[in-house]
């Protein structure tokens, strides 16, 4: 079972921008080879950071409005949102360590 939530143009604001915790958005498409390579990494991150980070997937073919709004030109693109703002992004199939260390920067409590 997937730990990542599927979001759409319609649910993006509620699921991502209005989230209380940081959100990792995986912009992907079914035909994209590197997207399939990074999918297990995204799942592991979802499991490892459950409760600290919300992990969601957005199919760019079916949700072009949101993809174009954030200037998605190549997939997979993984974006991190915090407090309704895009704070970081990683483009391409990256190792879990790269993704985890990028995420860690936004998990520290705001003191």
PLY file of the C-alpha trace (Angstrom):
ply
format ascii 1.0
element vertex 111
property float x
property float y
property float z
element edge 110
property int vertex1
property int vertex2
end_header
0.00 0.00 0.00
1.20 3.48 -0.84
2.05 5.98 1.86
1.94 8.80 -0.66
-1.37 10.56 -1.25
-2.52 11.30 -4.78
-3.40 14.96 -5.31
-5.09 16.74 -8.21
-5.50 20.30 -9.44
-8.70 20.42 -7.38
-7.18 19.16 -4.12
-3.72 20.77 -4.37
-4.50 23.85 -2.28
-6.15 21.88 0.51
-3.66 18.97 0.56
-0.45 20.90 -0.07
-0.73 24.65 0.44
-2.95 24.44 3.53
-0.97 21.62 5.17
0.20 22.11 8.75
3.39 20.14 8.07
5.91 20.33 5.20
4.80 18.59 2.02
6.90 16.75 -0.54
5.19 16.81 -3.93
6.27 14.28 -6.55
5.35 15.63 -9.99
5.32 12.54 -12.24
3.67 10.83 -15.21
2.99 7.14 -15.95
5.14 7.10 -19.12
8.21 8.58 -17.40
10.99 6.03 -16.76
12.93 8.10 -14.19
9.63 8.71 -12.36
9.26 4.97 -11.92
12.85 4.79 -10.68
12.29 7.47 -8.03
8.85 6.16 -6.93
10.24 3.60 -4.41
12.49 6.33 -2.94
9.47 8.62 -2.53
7.60 5.75 -0.81
10.52 5.14 1.58
10.62 8.83 2.44
6.85 8.79 3.08
7.31 5.87 5.46
10.41 7.19 7.19
9.02 10.69 7.78
5.39 9.74 8.46
3.86 12.39 10.71
6.64 14.90 9.96
6.17 15.29 6.23
3.16 14.75 4.02
4.16 13.03 0.77
1.90 13.47 -2.24
2.06 12.57 -5.95
0.66 14.68 -8.75
0.22 13.17 -12.22
1.29 16.00 -14.55
-0.63 14.52 -17.50
-3.91 14.68 -15.62
-3.23 17.89 -13.69
-1.57 20.25 -16.16
-2.83 23.40 -14.43
-0.84 22.83 -11.25
2.19 21.54 -13.17
2.33 24.65 -15.36
1.65 26.93 -12.39
4.88 25.68 -10.81
6.82 25.66 -14.09
7.32 21.90 -14.27
9.35 21.29 -17.42
11.02 18.01 -16.64
9.85 15.14 -14.50
10.28 13.75 -12.01
10.36 17.04 -10.11
10.12 16.82 -6.34
9.08 20.04 -4.62
8.99 20.83 -0.94
6.29 23.15 0.31
6.19 24.64 3.79
3.56 27.05 5.03
1.97 27.20 1.60
5.21 28.26 -0.12
7.55 26.33 -2.36
10.81 26.24 -0.41
12.94 23.80 -2.40
12.97 21.42 -5.32
14.93 18.50 -6.70
14.73 17.61 -10.39
15.39 14.11 -11.68
15.70 10.69 -10.14
17.89 11.28 -7.11
19.17 8.89 -4.45
17.25 8.69 -1.18
20.13 10.33 0.71
19.89 13.45 -1.48
16.15 13.71 -1.02
16.33 13.04 2.72
19.03 15.66 3.31
17.04 18.23 1.31
13.95 17.47 3.41
15.81 17.54 6.72
16.48 21.27 6.29
12.76 21.97 6.64
11.96 19.58 9.50
13.80 21.40 12.23
11.36 23.10 14.56
11.06 26.83 14.04
12.67 28.23 17.15
0 1
1 2
2 3
3 4
4 5
5 6
6 7
7 8
8 9
9 10
10 11
11 12
12 13
13 14
14 15
15 16
16 17
17 18
18 19
19 20
20 21
21 22
22 23
23 24
24 25
25 26
26 27
27 28
28 29
29 30
30 31
31 32
32 33
33 34
34 35
35 36
36 37
37 38
38 39
39 40
40 41
41 42
42 43
43 44
44 45
45 46
46 47
47 48
48 49
49 50
50 51
51 52
52 53
53 54
54 55
55 56
56 57
57 58
58 59
59 60
60 61
61 62
62 63
63 64
64 65
65 66
66 67
67 68
68 69
69 70
70 71
71 72
72 73
73 74
74 75
75 76
76 77
77 78
78 79
79 80
80 81
81 82
82 83
83 84
84 85
85 86
86 87
87 88
88 89
89 90
90 91
91 92
92 93
93 94
94 95
95 96
96 97
97 98
98 99
99 100
100 101
101 102
102 103
103 104
104 105
105 106
106 107
107 108
108 109
109 110
